[in-house]
Amino acid sequence: MNSRSATPSGELAAQGQFSTTRWSLVVAAGGGNEQAALALGQLCELYWEPVYVYLRRRGQSPDDAADLAQGFFARLLEKGHVGSPNPDRGRFRGFLLGALKHFVSNERDKERAVKRGGGACVVSLDIETAEGRYVNEPVETETPESAFLRRWALGLIEGVFQRLKSRYHGEGKGEVFDELAPHLTSDPDAGSYKEIGARLGLTENAVKVAAHRLRERYRDLVRTSVAETVDNPADVDDEIRFLLTALER
């Protein structure tokens, strides 16, 4: 995944001005209007799992972590604004982690967290899947903060992969995607393009072109997804570098 210019391009440009992306909308409005509240809710739906992982690394049981997460999101969405200015506010991951730390420092038991959330499911949490990932990852030496950041990076990339897969299958190119997806970030071994072409009924050159287009769309989707979580377009490339670093941990 190569870093590009910080100027929005591809799918990001097609969405209009950068200032209309989800997190920049929340920051610009202070969360104080219906559109901003909706955008914040959507971001929470997309990036809830790092919150759950953070709570688990702090020693919470699966049930307690789920309850605390719902309590946290209930308070965050009810509050409806991004709070006082701070260095991390321009990036949703920084804001979310800071708000979570503040919440945990003031919420010391499950009962208060459930009460804060009103017992309602304000964000859809697939706890079974999240817990399955958590227990199968080598996280014994991770701090809650590093676990949060690693899961953030993994979640964003997994979301991009699923969006790309859905689009290819929707365009009737599912077989092309399924064959080339294992080579999304690197070239296959010598002769593999020819073998893939034989299975798809395409020439070796046509497969190479298809692989190039797939990687371009992947990079554009990564930039689009990252841009949705930062307030300043100049931060996009820094966030992509962060993703790469976090995924290498």
C-alpha positions in Angstrom: 0.0 0.0 0.0 1.9 3.0 -1.2 1.5 6.5 0.2 0.3 9.2 -2.1 -0.1 12.9 -2.1 -2.3 14.3 0.7 -4.6 15.8 -1.8 -7.8 13.7 -1.9 -8.2 11.8 -5.1 -10.1 8.9 -6.7 -13.2 7.9 -4.8 -12.5 10.6 -2.2 -12.6 13.3 -4.8 -15.9 11.9 -6.1 -17.5 12.5 -2.8 -17.0 16.2 -3.0 -15.0 18.5 -0.7 -13.0 16.9 2.0 -14.8 19.0 4.6 -18.0 16.9 4.1 -16.4 13.6 5.3 -17.8 12.1 8.5 -15.3 13.1 11.2 -14.6 16.6 9.7 -18.3 17.1 9.7 -18.5 16.2 13.4 -15.6 18.5 14.3 -16.8 21.4 12.3 -20.3 21.2 13.8 -19.0 20.3 17.3 -21.4 17.4 17.0 -24.2 19.9 17.5 -26.6 19.1 14.7 -28.5 16.1 13.3 -26.1 15.4 10.5 -23.1 15.5 12.8 -24.8 13.2 15.3 -25.6 10.7 12.5 -22.0 10.9 11.2 -20.6 10.2 14.8 -23.0 7.3 15.2 -21.8 5.8 11.9 -18.2 6.1 12.9 -18.9 4.4 16.2 -20.7 1.6 14.3 -17.6 1.1 12.1 -14.9 1.4 14.8 -16.4 -0.1 18.0 -14.2 -3.1 18.1 -11.0 -1.3 19.3 -13.1 0.0 22.2 -14.0 -3.6 23.1 -10.4 -4.8 22.8 -9.2 -1.9 25.0 -11.6 -2.9 27.7 -10.7 -6.6 27.5 -7.0 -5.7 27.8 -7.8 -3.8 31.0 -9.1 -7.0 32.5 -12.8 -6.8 31.8 -14.7 -10.0 31.1 -16.4 -10.3 27.7 -19.8 -9.5 29.2 -18.5 -6.6 31.2 -16.5 -5.2 28.3 -19.6 -5.3 26.1 -21.7 -3.5 28.8 -19.0 -0.9 29.3 -18.7 -0.4 25.6 -22.4 0.2 25.2 -22.3 2.5 28.2 -19.5 4.4 26.6 -21.2 4.8 23.2 -24.5 5.8 24.9 -22.7 8.6 26.7 -20.7 9.6 23.7 -23.7 9.8 21.4 -25.9 11.4 24.0 -23.2 14.1 24.7 -23.2 14.8 21.0 -20.0 16.9 20.8 -16.3 16.4 20.6 -15.4 18.3 23.8 -12.6 20.7 24.4 -9.9 21.2 21.7 -6.9 18.8 22.1 -4.1 17.7 19.8 -5.8 14.4 19.0 -9.3 15.8 18.2 -8.5 16.0 14.5 -8.3 12.3 14.3 -11.2 10.1 15.2 -9.0 7.3 16.6 -7.3 9.8 18.9 -10.5 11.4 20.1 -12.1 8.0 20.6 -9.2 6.6 22.7 -9.1 9.8 24.8 -12.8 9.8 25.4 -12.7 6.1 26.3 -9.9 6.6 28.8 -11.9 9.4 30.4 -15.0 7.3 30.5 -13.2 4.3 32.1 -11.6 6.5 34.8 -15.1 7.6 35.9 -16.9 4.3 35.4 -15.8 1.7 38.0 -18.4 -1.0 37.8 -20.7 -2.7 35.4 -23.9 -1.4 37.0 -23.1 2.2 36.5 -22.1 1.5 32.9 -25.3 -0.2 32.1 -27.3 2.6 33.8 -25.4 5.1 31.7 -26.4 3.2 28.6 -30.0 2.9 29.6 -29.8 -0.9 28.9 -30.3 -0.1 25.2 -28.1 -1.3 22.3 -27.0 2.0 20.9 -24.2 0.5 18.7 -24.5 -3.0 17.1 -21.7 -5.1 18.6 -20.7 -8.5 17.2 -19.2 -9.6 20.5 -18.8 -13.3 19.5 -16.7 -12.4 16.5 -14.7 -9.8 18.4 -14.0 -12.1 21.3 -13.0 -14.9 18.9 -10.4 -12.6 17.4 -9.2 -11.4 20.8 -8.5 -14.8 22.3 -6.7 -16.0 19.2 -4.3 -13.0 18.9 -0.9 -12.8 20.7 -1.8 -9.9 22.9 -0.4 -11.0 26.3 2.3 -8.3 26.3 0.2 -5.5 24.7 -1.0 -2.5 26.6 -4.6 -1.6 26.3 -3.6 1.4 24.2 -1.5 -0.6 21.8 -4.2 -3.3 21.5 -6.7 -0.5 20.7 -4.5 1.0 17.9 -3.7 -2.4 16.4 -7.4 -3.4 16.2 -8.1 0.0 14.8 -5.7 -0.5 11.9 -6.9 -4.1 11.3 -10.5 -3.1 11.4 -10.0 -0.3 8.9 -8.2 -2.5 6.5 -10.7 -5.4 6.9 -13.5 -2.9 6.1 -11.7 -1.8 3.0 -11.2 -5.4 1.9 -14.9 -6.2 2.3 -16.1 -3.1 0.5 -13.8 -3.9 -2.4 -14.9 -7.5 -2.5 -18.6 -6.4 -2.4 -18.0 -4.0 -5.3 -16.3 -6.6 -7.5 -18.9 -9.2 -6.9 -21.6 -6.6 -7.5 -20.0 -5.8 -10.9 -20.0 -9.5 -11.9 -16.2 -9.7 -11.3 -16.3 -11.9 -8.3 -14.1 -14.6 -9.7 -11.4 -12.1 -10.7 -11.4 -10.6 -7.2 -11.3 -14.0 -5.5 -8.3 -15.1 -7.7 -6.4 -11.8 -7.2 -7.2 -10.9 -3.6 -4.4 -13.1 -2.2 -2.0 -10.9 -4.2 -3.6 -7.6 -3.3 -0.4 -6.0 -1.8 2.3 -7.9 -3.6 3.0 -9.6 -6.9 2.5 -13.4 -7.0 5.3 -15.9 -7.8 6.6 -16.2 -11.3 4.0 -18.0 -13.5 1.1 -17.3 -11.2 -0.5 -14.7 -13.5 -0.5 -17.3 -16.3 -2.1 -19.9 -14.1 -4.7 -17.4 -12.9 -5.4 -16.5 -16.5 -6.0 -20.1 -17.4 -8.5 -20.5 -14.6 -10.3 -17.2 -15.6 -10.0 -17.6 -19.4 -7.8 -14.5 -19.7 -4.4 -13.8 -21.1 -1.5 -13.4 -18.7 -1.3 -9.7 -19.7 -5.0 -9.2 -19.0 -4.6 -10.6 -15.6 -1.7 -8.3 -14.9 -3.8 -5.3 -15.9 -6.7 -6.6 -13.7 -4.3 -6.9 -10.8 -3.0 -3.4 -11.3 -6.6 -2.0 -11.4 -7.5 -4.0 -8.2 -4.6 -2.5 -6.3 -5.4 1.0 -7.5 -9.0 0.6 -6.3 -7.7 -0.8 -3.0 -5.4 2.2 -2.4 -8.2 4.6 -3.3 -10.6 2.9 -0.8 -7.9 3.0 1.9 -7.5 6.7 1.4 -11.2 7.3 1.4 -11.7 5.3 4.6 -8.8 7.0 6.3 -10.1 10.4 5.2 -13.4 9.7 6.9 -11.5 9.6 10.2 -9.4 12.8 10.1 -10.3 16.4 10.1 -7.5 17.7 8.0 -6.6 16.3 4.5 -2.9 16.9 5.3 -3.3 14.1 8.0 -4.3 11.4 5.5 -0.8 10.3 4.6 0.3 10.3 8.2 -2.6 8.1 9.1 -1.7 5.7 6.3 1.8 5.5 7.7 0.3 4.8 11.1 -1.7 2.0 9.7 1.3 0.4 8.2 3.2 0.7 11.4 0.4 -0.7 13.5 -0.1 -3.6 11.2 3.6 -4.6 11.5 3.3 -5.0 15.3 
